[in-house]
Amino acid sequence: MQKKLIGPFKQVLSLADIPLKGAISDQQLHVIPESGIRIEDGKIVEIGTYSDLKAAATADTVLIVPDGDQVAVPSYIDCHTHIAFAGNRANDFALRNAGATYLEIAQAGGGIWSTVQHTREASEAELVKGIIERANFLMAQGVTTIEVKSGYGLSILEELKMLRAIKEAQKELSVTLIPTCLAAHMKPRDFEGDNSAYLSMVADNLFPLLKEEGLTTRIDAFIEQSAFSAEEITPYFEKARAYGFDITVHADQFTTSGSAVAVAFGARSADHLEASTEQEVALLAQSDTIAVALPGASVGLGCAFTPARQLLDQGASLAIATDWNPGSAPMGQLMAQASILATAQKLSNAELFAAITFRAAQALNLRDSGRLAVGEQADFITYKTDNYQNITYLQGSLQPEQVWKNGTNIFTKGERA
């Protein structure tokens, strides 16, 4: 049995006893001063005053002392990304900022279909390389669990290639990847048939292979005027549920209807929600579906933010993710994006940290991640500061000193990932 005592920390932000749903004040945060974290076999067994923990430590306990004043917080969980892709859409961004519409950008060779073409042209090995590079970039920010979607293949063979690439990348990474099948991103231009025919083809031919190869436990779909309607996606999700897949939804990005489908199917999460009205907010608040805000898309597209304050005040559970993709959200900076949303929507530090830790874990059906508490995975980040508030105050410019996963140091600032 491997035993470690790490400390002393000026502060440990545990997030223990914070509710899964609703608004949170900073007064509810449990900040433990002059503290240590005791770990056995990758799990937290005790958090408390460092001097007491050190005095009680057994001879076989490894003592690890941080360099200078540091604080520890739970490591972050990015519960919505598209980091499996090839190509670049910098021209889309330039055209959009110059006033071009979505249709005009697509006609100029941009948009999702541009990424589909580049991703299809890429080999599985090239996709693996890109996933590893982006995952390590997120790891350096303190992200130790990353959801990764397919959705730029849009055929049976190409979706399989993407999901196999995610599985292969996991072998080379210290962080955890959670694969999600987004074959219902849009109907591919080269498919001869309507939306319903495409969805039936995917469900009947791809779902069994996903199960057979163990490539994912999650099915996603984009419900939007430019993608699939609520009516079209219903039989698709019914088949997904029959196979035992968890469901998540790209919902209410430009128009509403997606969040209602998410709630009706008991989806793990409804993501985007920039167009959600009071009706959708109330519906989500009364459900167990996690509302996932994607501020990077709002910044990238220059559109409204998810009504995060309203969702929390109504009693919903809010997560925040990067939506890292080559088109609308190329930033890939979780803390910076969360801090921007917090400023725009007046979120407390407690609400921000909850949204990128244990509430994001709930969106991925992870039960022992996102808090520093007894029995939880020892996944945490240390920062060189004496006040955890500086992490959000500096809006992403304060970078982690170390990142720990399952009680193992997987990243130290200044060292190569």
C-alpha positions as CSV (number, residue, x, y, z in Angstrom):
1,M,0.0,0.0,0.0
2,Q,1.5,3.3,-1.2
3,K,1.1,6.1,1.4
4,K,1.8,9.8,0.8
5,L,1.4,13.0,2.8
6,I,1.6,16.2,0.7
7,G,1.9,19.6,2.4
8,P,1.8,21.9,4.1
9,F,-0.4,24.0,1.9
10,K,-1.5,27.5,2.8
11,Q,-5.0,26.5,1.8
12,V,-6.8,23.4,0.5
13,L,-10.1,24.1,-1.3
14,S,-12.0,20.9,-0.8
15,L,-15.4,21.6,-2.3
16,A,-16.7,19.0,0.1
17,D,-20.4,19.3,1.2
18,I,-21.2,21.7,-1.7
19,P,-24.6,20.8,-3.3
20,L,-24.9,19.4,-6.8
21,K,-27.6,21.8,-7.8
22,G,-28.4,25.5,-7.4
23,A,-26.6,28.7,-6.5
24,I,-23.6,28.6,-4.1
25,S,-22.1,31.4,-2.1
26,D,-18.4,31.7,-1.3
27,Q,-19.3,31.4,2.4
28,Q,-20.2,27.8,1.7
29,L,-16.7,26.9,0.7
30,H,-14.6,24.8,3.0
31,V,-11.1,26.3,2.9
32,I,-8.7,24.4,5.1
33,P,-5.6,26.5,6.2
34,E,-2.1,25.2,6.8
35,S,-3.2,21.8,5.6
36,G,-2.1,18.5,4.2
37,I,-3.5,15.8,2.0
38,R,-2.9,12.1,3.0
39,I,-3.2,9.6,0.2
40,E,-3.2,5.8,0.0
41,D,-3.3,3.9,-3.3
42,G,-4.4,6.9,-5.3
43,K,-7.3,7.8,-3.0
44,I,-7.7,10.6,-0.4
45,V,-7.8,9.2,3.1
46,E,-7.6,12.4,5.1
47,I,-7.3,16.1,4.8
48,G,-6.5,18.3,7.8
49,T,-4.0,20.4,9.7
50,Y,-0.6,19.4,8.3
51,S,1.2,19.4,11.7
52,D,-1.3,16.9,13.0
53,L,-1.1,14.7,9.9
54,K,2.7,14.7,10.0
55,A,2.8,13.8,13.7
56,A,0.5,10.8,13.0
57,A,2.2,9.6,9.9
58,T,3.6,6.1,9.8
59,A,7.2,5.3,9.0
60,D,6.3,4.1,5.5
61,T,4.6,7.4,4.6
62,V,6.3,9.4,1.9
63,L,6.4,13.1,2.8
64,I,6.2,15.5,-0.1
65,V,6.7,19.2,0.7
66,P,5.6,21.9,-1.8
67,D,8.1,24.5,-2.9
68,G,7.1,27.8,-1.1
69,D,3.5,28.9,-0.4
70,Q,1.0,26.9,-2.4
71,V,-2.7,26.2,-2.4
72,A,-4.4,23.0,-3.6
73,V,-7.7,22.7,-5.4
74,P,-9.5,19.7,-7.1
75,S,-8.2,19.2,-10.7
76,Y,-10.5,20.3,-13.5
77,I,-12.8,18.3,-15.7
78,D,-13.5,19.6,-19.2
79,C,-16.8,17.9,-20.0
80,H,-17.3,19.0,-23.6
81,T,-14.5,19.1,-26.2
82,H,-13.9,18.3,-29.9
83,I,-10.1,17.9,-29.7
84,A,-10.1,15.0,-32.2
85,F,-9.9,16.9,-35.5
86,A,-7.6,17.9,-38.3
87,G,-7.2,21.1,-40.2
88,N,-7.6,24.7,-39.3
89,R,-10.4,27.3,-39.7
90,A,-8.6,30.5,-39.0
91,N,-10.2,31.9,-42.1
92,D,-13.7,31.2,-40.7
93,F,-12.8,33.4,-37.8
94,A,-11.5,36.2,-40.0
95,L,-14.6,36.1,-42.3
96,R,-17.0,36.0,-39.3
97,N,-15.4,39.0,-37.7
98,A,-15.6,40.8,-41.1
99,G,-19.3,40.3,-41.1
100,A,-19.8,37.1,-43.1
101,T,-22.8,34.9,-42.2
102,Y,-22.6,31.1,-41.5
103,L,-24.0,30.4,-44.9
104,E,-21.4,32.6,-46.6
105,I,-18.6,31.0,-44.7
106,A,-19.8,27.6,-45.7
107,Q,-20.1,28.6,-49.3
108,A,-16.5,29.9,-49.1
109,G,-15.4,26.4,-48.1
110,G,-15.5,26.8,-44.4
111,G,-17.7,25.6,-41.6
112,I,-18.1,22.1,-40.1
113,W,-17.9,20.4,-43.5
114,S,-14.4,21.9,-43.9
115,T,-13.2,20.1,-40.8
116,V,-15.0,16.9,-41.8
117,Q,-13.0,16.9,-45.1
118,H,-9.7,17.6,-43.3
119,T,-10.4,14.9,-40.6
120,R,-11.3,12.3,-43.3
121,E,-8.1,13.0,-45.1
122,A,-6.0,12.6,-41.9
123,S,-4.7,9.2,-40.9
124,E,-5.7,7.7,-37.5
125,A,-2.1,8.2,-36.4
126,E,-2.3,11.9,-37.3
127,L,-5.5,12.2,-35.3
128,V,-3.9,10.4,-32.3
129,K,-1.0,12.9,-32.4
130,G,-3.3,15.9,-32.4
131,I,-5.4,14.5,-29.5
132,I,-2.3,13.9,-27.4
133,E,-0.9,17.4,-28.0
134,R,-4.2,19.1,-27.1
135,A,-4.9,16.9,-24.1
136,N,-1.4,17.7,-22.7
137,F,-2.1,21.4,-23.3
138,L,-5.2,21.0,-21.2
139,M,-3.3,19.0,-18.6
140,A,-0.8,21.8,-18.1
141,Q,-3.9,24.0,-17.1
142,G,-4.9,21.4,-14.5
143,V,-7.4,19.4,-16.5
144,T,-7.2,15.7,-15.7
145,T,-10.4,14.4,-17.2
146,I,-11.4,15.4,-20.8
147,E,-14.5,14.5,-22.7
148,V,-13.7,14.0,-26.4
149,K,-16.3,13.9,-29.2
150,S,-16.2,12.4,-32.6
151,G,-18.4,14.1,-35.2
152,Y,-16.0,15.1,-37.9
153,G,-16.1,11.8,-39.7
154,L,-19.9,11.5,-40.4
155,S,-19.6,8.0,-41.9
156,I,-19.4,4.6,-40.3
157,L,-15.7,4.1,-41.2
158,E,-14.7,7.7,-40.4
159,E,-16.5,7.9,-37.1
160,L,-14.9,4.6,-36.1
161,K,-11.5,6.0,-37.1
162,M,-12.0,9.0,-34.8
163,L,-13.2,6.9,-31.8
164,R,-10.4,4.4,-32.3
165,A,-7.9,7.4,-32.4
166,I,-9.3,8.6,-29.0
167,K,-8.9,5.1,-27.6
168,E,-5.3,4.9,-28.9
169,A,-4.4,8.3,-27.6
170,Q,-5.5,7.3,-24.1
171,K,-2.7,4.8,-24.0
172,E,-0.1,7.6,-24.2
173,L,-1.8,10.0,-21.7
174,S,-1.8,10.4,-18.0
175,V,-5.2,12.2,-18.1
176,T,-8.5,10.4,-18.6
177,L,-10.3,10.7,-21.9
178,I,-14.1,10.2,-22.0
179,P,-15.1,9.4,-25.6
180,T,-18.5,10.5,-27.0
181,C,-20.0,9.5,-30.4
182,L,-21.3,12.6,-32.2
183,A,-22.1,11.0,-35.5
184,A,-25.3,13.1,-35.4
185,H,-23.3,16.4,-35.8
186,M,-24.9,17.2,-39.1
187,K,-26.0,15.2,-42.2
188,P,-22.9,14.8,-44.4
189,R,-23.2,16.4,-47.8
190,D,-22.2,13.2,-49.5
191,F,-25.0,11.2,-48.0
192,E,-27.8,10.4,-50.4
193,G,-31.0,10.6,-48.3
194,D,-32.7,12.8,-45.8
195,N,-31.8,13.4,-42.1
196,S,-33.9,10.5,-40.8
197,A,-32.3,8.1,-43.3
198,Y,-28.9,9.1,-42.2
199,L,-29.7,8.8,-38.5
200,S,-31.2,5.3,-39.1
201,M,-28.1,4.3,-41.0
202,V,-25.9,5.4,-38.1
203,A,-28.0,3.8,-35.4
204,D,-28.4,0.5,-37.2
205,N,-24.8,0.1,-38.4
206,L,-22.5,2.1,-36.0
207,F,-24.1,1.5,-32.6
208,P,-23.5,-2.2,-32.6
209,L,-19.8,-1.7,-33.5
210,L,-19.4,0.9,-30.7
211,K,-20.6,-1.7,-28.3
212,E,-18.6,-4.5,-29.8
213,E,-15.3,-2.5,-29.6
214,G,-16.1,-0.7,-26.4
215,L,-15.4,2.7,-28.1
216,T,-17.9,4.8,-26.1
217,T,-20.7,4.7,-23.6
218,R,-22.1,8.0,-24.7
219,I,-24.2,9.3,-27.7
220,D,-24.5,13.0,-28.6
221,A,-26.5,14.9,-31.2
222,F,-26.8,18.4,-32.4
223,I,-30.4,19.5,-32.3
224,E,-30.6,22.7,-34.4
225,Q,-32.1,24.1,-37.6
226,S,-28.8,23.5,-39.4
227,A,-28.5,19.9,-38.0
228,F,-31.4,17.7,-36.7
229,S,-34.8,18.5,-35.4
230,A,-36.3,17.2,-32.1
231,E,-38.6,15.0,-34.1
232,E,-35.8,13.5,-36.3
233,I,-33.6,12.8,-33.3
234,T,-36.2,11.1,-31.1
235,P,-36.0,7.6,-32.7
236,Y,-32.2,7.9,-32.8
237,F,-32.0,8.5,-29.1
238,E,-34.6,5.8,-28.5
239,K,-32.2,3.3,-30.2
240,A,-29.2,4.7,-28.3
241,R,-31.1,4.2,-25.0
242,A,-32.0,0.7,-26.0
243,Y,-28.3,-0.1,-26.5
244,G,-27.7,1.3,-23.0
245,F,-25.8,4.4,-24.1
246,D,-25.8,7.5,-22.0
247,I,-27.2,10.5,-23.9
248,T,-26.0,14.1,-24.1
249,V,-27.3,16.9,-26.3
250,H,-26.0,19.9,-28.1
251,A,-29.0,22.0,-27.2
252,D,-30.4,25.5,-27.6
253,Q,-27.4,27.0,-29.2
254,F,-29.2,29.2,-31.8
255,T,-32.8,28.1,-31.4
256,T,-34.7,26.2,-28.6
257,S,-36.0,22.6,-28.5
258,G,-32.9,20.7,-27.7
259,S,-33.0,21.1,-23.9
260,A,-36.6,19.7,-23.9
261,V,-35.4,16.6,-25.7
262,A,-32.4,16.3,-23.3
263,V,-34.7,16.4,-20.3
264,A,-37.3,14.0,-21.8
265,F,-34.5,11.4,-22.4
266,G,-32.9,11.9,-19.0
267,A,-29.7,13.1,-20.7
268,R,-26.5,13.5,-18.6
269,S,-26.2,17.0,-19.9
270,A,-27.6,19.7,-22.2
271,D,-24.7,21.7,-23.6
272,H,-24.6,25.3,-25.1
273,L,-28.0,26.7,-24.0
274,E,-27.2,30.2,-25.3
275,A,-30.7,30.6,-26.7
276,S,-32.5,29.1,-23.7
277,T,-35.4,31.1,-22.4
278,E,-37.2,31.1,-19.0
279,Q,-39.1,28.1,-20.2
280,E,-36.0,26.0,-20.9
281,V,-34.2,27.2,-17.8
282,A,-37.2,26.1,-15.6
283,L,-37.3,22.7,-17.4
284,L,-33.6,22.1,-16.8
285,A,-33.8,23.3,-13.2
286,Q,-36.5,20.7,-12.4
287,S,-34.4,17.9,-14.0
288,D,-31.2,16.0,-13.2
289,T,-29.7,17.0,-16.5
290,I,-26.6,19.1,-16.1
291,A,-26.6,22.4,-17.9
292,V,-23.2,22.9,-19.6
293,A,-22.2,26.4,-20.5
294,L,-19.6,26.8,-23.3
295,P,-18.3,30.4,-23.1
296,G,-15.6,29.8,-25.6
297,A,-18.3,29.4,-28.3
298,S,-19.9,32.7,-27.2
299,V,-16.6,34.5,-27.5
300,G,-15.7,32.8,-30.7
301,L,-19.0,33.5,-32.4
302,G,-19.7,36.9,-30.7
303,C,-23.0,35.7,-29.4
304,A,-24.9,35.7,-26.1
305,F,-23.6,33.7,-23.1
306,T,-25.5,30.8,-21.6
307,P,-27.9,32.3,-18.9
308,A,-25.8,30.7,-16.1
309,R,-27.0,33.1,-13.4
310,Q,-30.6,32.3,-14.2
311,L,-30.0,28.6,-14.3
312,L,-28.3,28.5,-10.9
313,D,-30.9,30.8,-9.3
314,Q,-33.7,28.5,-10.6
315,G,-31.9,25.5,-9.1
316,A,-30.1,23.9,-12.0
317,S,-26.7,22.3,-11.9
318,L,-24.2,24.2,-14.0
319,A,-21.0,22.9,-15.5
320,I,-18.6,24.9,-17.7
321,A,-16.4,23.4,-20.5
322,T,-14.2,24.7,-23.3
323,D,-16.0,23.3,-26.3
324,W,-12.5,23.3,-27.8
325,N,-13.0,22.9,-31.6
326,P,-11.4,24.3,-34.7
327,G,-14.3,26.5,-35.7
328,S,-16.3,28.3,-33.0
329,A,-14.2,27.7,-29.9
330,P,-10.5,27.4,-30.7
331,M,-9.2,28.9,-27.4
332,G,-8.9,25.7,-25.3
333,Q,-8.4,27.7,-22.1
334,L,-10.8,26.5,-19.4
335,M,-10.1,28.9,-16.5
336,A,-9.9,31.9,-18.8
337,Q,-13.3,31.0,-20.3
338,A,-14.9,30.2,-16.9
339,S,-13.6,33.5,-15.5
340,I,-15.1,35.4,-18.5
341,L,-18.4,33.7,-18.0
342,A,-18.3,34.4,-14.2
343,T,-17.7,38.1,-14.9
344,A,-20.5,38.3,-17.4
345,Q,-23.0,36.3,-15.4
346,K,-21.9,37.2,-11.8
347,L,-20.9,33.8,-10.7
348,S,-19.3,33.3,-7.3
349,N,-15.9,31.6,-7.0
350,A,-17.8,28.7,-5.5
351,E,-20.0,28.4,-8.5
352,L,-17.1,28.6,-10.9
353,F,-15.0,26.0,-9.2
354,A,-18.0,23.6,-8.8
355,A,-18.8,24.0,-12.5
356,I,-15.3,22.8,-13.6
357,T,-14.9,20.1,-11.0
358,F,-17.6,17.9,-9.4
359,R,-20.6,19.3,-11.3
360,A,-18.7,18.7,-14.6
361,A,-18.0,15.1,-13.3
362,Q,-21.7,14.6,-12.9
363,A,-22.2,15.4,-16.6
364,L,-19.8,12.6,-17.4
365,N,-21.4,10.2,-14.8
366,L,-18.2,10.2,-12.7
367,R,-18.9,9.5,-9.1
368,D,-15.5,9.8,-7.3
369,S,-14.0,12.9,-9.0
370,G,-14.1,16.6,-8.6
371,R,-13.7,17.1,-4.8
372,L,-10.9,16.8,-2.3
373,A,-12.7,14.5,0.2
374,V,-12.1,11.2,1.8
375,G,-12.7,8.4,-0.6
376,E,-12.3,10.6,-3.7
377,Q,-9.6,10.1,-6.3
378,A,-6.5,12.1,-5.4
379,D,-6.8,14.4,-8.4
380,F,-5.7,17.9,-7.6
381,I,-3.7,21.0,-8.7
382,T,-1.3,23.1,-6.8
383,Y,-0.7,26.8,-7.4
384,K,2.1,29.1,-6.2
385,T,0.0,31.5,-4.2
386,D,-1.2,31.9,-0.7
387,N,-4.9,32.7,-1.6
388,Y,-7.0,30.4,-3.9
389,Q,-9.0,33.5,-5.0
390,N,-6.0,34.6,-7.1
391,I,-6.7,31.6,-9.4
392,T,-10.0,33.2,-10.7
393,Y,-8.8,36.8,-10.1
394,L,-6.0,36.3,-12.6
395,Q,-8.4,34.8,-15.1
396,G,-6.2,31.9,-16.3
397,S,-2.8,33.7,-16.2
398,L,-1.8,32.0,-13.0
399,Q,-0.9,28.5,-14.1
400,P,-0.6,25.3,-12.0
401,E,2.6,24.5,-10.3
402,Q,1.8,20.8,-10.3
403,V,-1.0,18.5,-11.4
404,W,-1.7,15.2,-9.6
405,K,-3.8,12.3,-10.9
406,N,-4.7,9.4,-8.7
407,G,-2.1,10.4,-6.2
408,T,0.7,10.7,-8.8
409,N,2.4,13.9,-10.0
410,I,1.8,13.9,-13.7
411,F,2.9,17.5,-14.5
412,T,5.3,20.0,-13.0
413,K,5.5,23.6,-14.4
414,G,8.7,24.0,-16.4
415,E,9.0,20.3,-17.2
416,R,7.9,18.8,-20.5
417,A,4.6,17.0,-20.4
